[in-house]
Amino acid sequence: MRVLITGATGLIGQQIVKSCHEQGIMVNYLTTNKSKIKTDEHYHGFYWNLVTQEIDKACFKNVDAIIHLAGATVSKRWTPEYKKEILSSRVKSAELLINALKGESHSIKQIVSASGISIYPSSLVNYYEETFKEVDESFLGEVVEVWEKAVNGFSDINVPVSRIRIGLVMSDKGGALPQMIKPIKFGVGAAFGSGKQWQSWIHIKDLANMFLYIINNNLTGTYNGVAPNPVTNKELTRTIAKVIRRPLFLPNIPKFVMKLILGEMHTVLFDSQRVSSKKIESKGFHFEHHHLKPTLEDLLRKH
């Protein structure tokens, strides 16, 4: 089997590439940087450019499925200009792939795209399943809605679509977790706001395996990429402190402080989404990491 991955050099992409190679799956990947192109049989790079809508169509040769992760990071300050880039990168990348495949004969049987749980409205009481239709009114809610709509365009060229709405990704290699550890390590860690907001998380290895499980089992539709046991922000902060053996002294950090520091992006820390993993489990997927403390112990042994 051969998959084509966009965003292969990002945090999630690197883990998916690793999992592919462990399972004997060959990888083609798209990059905007010509110097990052490798031509190994198991890991073959191809050039694309979202601005000029240029793509090397050889990337589709002998490919069975596409894993679509590409999109500008949301972890940078959301200036009006950058917000446009976040949205357009998701739309243009999907459009480029779709337009390149139109009229081509290819062997692609499905696309699995990244998406986000921030599509669900912030709530301390709701427990979200994939059938929930209302979209959060925040900027990230809009991003996910636009993203999913763009990817649905693959249906028009008869490529079945799957989406994984990803929660808080737990990895020691990057993303949110190292940023959470830093203040706790130096004795200035604290929960945000009330600390009651729900955080639906997933171990990065489980997430990578979920992408491949969906491909291997030809599953279509939307799936939540979260572990079975979400926690509150307070519990998450306390558990990190416990695992890295650091005390927590400080009171919770008020919302207005983080708004001053991060601008509109502060909502990421205070929004609450308690999200269900039952649908993917009902399809036979098994989580290796389903509780927070052992997950953190697995990732933070070296810290």
Sequence and secondary structure as in RCSB ss.txt:
>XXXX:A:sequence
MRVLITGATGLIGQQIVKSCHEQGIMVNYLTTNKSKIKTDEHYHGFYWNLVTQEIDKACFKNVDAIIHLAGATVS
KRWTPEYKKEILSSRVKSAELLINALKGESHSIKQIVSASGISIYPSSLVNYYEETFKEVDESFLGEVVEVWEKA
VNGFSDINVPVSRIRIGLVMSDKGGALPQMIKPIKFGVGAAFGSGKQWQSWIHIKDLANMFLYIINNNLTGTYNG
VAPNPVTNKELTRTIAKVIRRPLFLPNIPKFVMKLILGEMHTVLFDSQRVSSKKIESKGFHFEHHHLKPTLEDLL
RKH
>XXXX:A:secstr
 EEEEESTTSHHHHHHHHHHHHTT EEEEEES GGG  EETTEEEEEEETTTTEE GGGGTT  EEEE     SS
S   HHHHHHHHHHHHHHHHHHHHHHTT      EEEEEEEGGGS   SS  B TT     SSHHHHHHHHHHHH
HHGGGGGT  EEEEEE EEE SSSSHHHHHHHHHHTT    BTTS SEE EEEHHHHHHHHHHHHHTT  EEEEE
  S  EEHHHHHHHHHHHTT    S  B HHHHHHHHGGGGHHHH    B  HHHHHTT   S  SHHHHHHHHH
TT 
